[in-house]
């Protein structure tokens, strides 16, 4: 049975932020929260003894760069931290992009790294493969799952030559490890 944490069951985010998804850093000391409504990504410290976010936020960055003025009405959707803990990625549904930020290992703060077209429209969800070498993006409005290579040394996404997989309005993309395979 789930029940609210008695220590601090809620966290106030910026007014109008629209918190959507959170991703834990492999260190278990940081959490990255993507905010749908204001298209931002926030970093928080995490107390794994009490299971609470540490306030205030360490950092908040826009997922929409100044070079994307026609992304009006954008909503951010998904967030993942790379298995190395060096990178955090987020998706933008109206801007049709995936963004990469470098993570400062000492502070958890983020530095803008890259914005890549999602290969289709409305990237609602994406995920890493089990090695962190590939990213699969579900472009809901164009009915595609697109494969990207991820360079974990440079923190850069690049399109592969693979044809997008057809899928009916993908709203979730997951990778499963089958035992014995």
Buried (B, 14 or more C-beta within 10 A) or exposed (E): EEEEEEEBEEBEBBEEBBBBBBBBBEEEBBBBBBBBBBBBBBBBBBBEEEEBBBEEBBBBBBBBBEEBEEBEEBBBBBBBBBBEBBBBBBBBBBBBBBBBBBBBEEEBBBEEBBBBBBBBBBBBBBBBBEEBEBBBBBBBBBBBBBBBBBEBEEBBBEBEEEEBBEBEEBEEBEEEEEEEE
